[in-house]
Amino acid sequence: MKQILLRGALVAMSLLMVAIAFAATPKPLKIKVKVEAGDVERNNAVASFDISSYTIPAGMQAVVKGADGKATICQMDVCSDTNTSTLYFKVEEKMLPGESRVYTIETAPVAASAPVMTVVKDREGNLILKDKDVNVLQYNTLVAPLPGYVDPAFRRNGYVHPAWSPAGNVLTNVNPVDHMHHYGIWNPWTSVEYDGLHYDLWNIGDKTGTVRFDSLYSQASGDVFADILVRHRHIIFQPMPEQQVKTVRVEMTITPKVEKIIMDELQELRVWNADEGVFVWDFNFNLFPSAELPVILKEYRYAGFGWRATPDWTKENCEMMTSEGKSRPEIDGTNARWIYATGLSPKGKSGILFMASPQNHNFPEPLRIWDETQNGGRGDAFINFAPTKNEDWILEPGNGYKFRYRLFVFDGDMTPARAEAIWKDYANPVKVTLMK
């Protein structure tokens, strides 16, 4: 009898252990989602779905399959700060307005493969983002040297240059002799008020402030995108009380300055796996006032996300158009959802379509651009989304402020109709819902 009871107890214990082991093993991820085009025509769109509530076992990865069972490229984006996991996947080919598709998301053993969207470092530590092994943009961590006759105050890092077209044309310019403080694609603020005093983080030659790259938070390579997340410091040179300085030969009054960080910035640059012959990348940044008092971005004619174009582009070969139908002579001071510029470079005609997110402050945003008469009549190209062009904006400590922009880089021509369709796809992503 004791042996029977003991055997029964062992069986019960074994069943309990099996039950516990089974309960601790996550169920394989297998769900269906519907992707809806909405009222926008889509071409190779990217969809996203939050899978934070699902567990992917070790040694497994998420895969996405269409109704025909064929897998589409996908990539996980894990945010440790918010503890969220987002799965991005490609909705291949065209989707007409009103069309929908069903995809299955499940797990499969991890298959090692080389990513097509990559981040690499050059010899100086600058970061180059690539699309299928072709250079798209370079983010500069290095403070590059300038000629000896140039004030060191003009040196900085934390900007994009070069930004290339698919054909290899360089579409940015840094430290041009006419504006030494221009840095390719960058985003400083021009008229900043803190504690009742004025500072300028754009015209850094004035020596009242600057912006510096601080650290690389993360970088990712994959089949859907490559990206980097960096931290910048927005710094003012705060004047201290006057001091009398006496030497053997001279007596003078000086006003020493101390550096003060007034804002932290998290900047993300993400290059998407795009159609052949175009580059698509996002310039996103969040500002976090980090000092004791509010930071007031004062009304001024330019500030924020800006681009200084290649010197190849002048009034002779550069054209611009906005979402409101304004051409280059009419644009400055108007508001727009998007603006594109085209020009002639050594490897042919290229262009960039700049798009602002509807979530941005003061959207559609005011524009500051250079028309054909600028720069001594050369008509060099410069474009700036300037949300404080017509109003002050108070940034409060403890809050975060988001800015979202997308760049569509192409060779050849652009049309307003095509630009509008591309912006609609950006501003209104495909809708993804879980199917029961």
ABEGO torsion letter per residue (X at the ends): XAAAAAAAAAAAAAAAAAAAAAAABBBBBBBBBBBBAEABBBBGBBBBBBAAABBBBBGBBBBBBBAAGBBBBBBBBBBAAAGBBBBBBBBBEBBBBGBBBBBBBBBBBBBBBBBABBBBBBAAGBBBBBBGGBBABBBBABBBBBBAABBAAABBBGBBOBBBBAAGBBABBBGBAABAABBEBBBBBABBBBGGBBBBAABAAAGABBBBBABBABBBBBAABBBBBBBBBBBBBBBBBBBBBBBAABBBBBBBBBBBBABBBBBBBBBBBBBBGBBBBBBBBBBBBABABBBBBBBBABEEBBBBBBAABBAAABBBBBAAGBBAAAABGBBBABBBBBBBBAAEBBBBBBBBBAABBGOBBBBBBBBAABGGGAGBBBBBBBAAAABBBBBBBGBBBBBBBBBBBBBEBBBAAAAAAAAAAAABBBBBBBBX
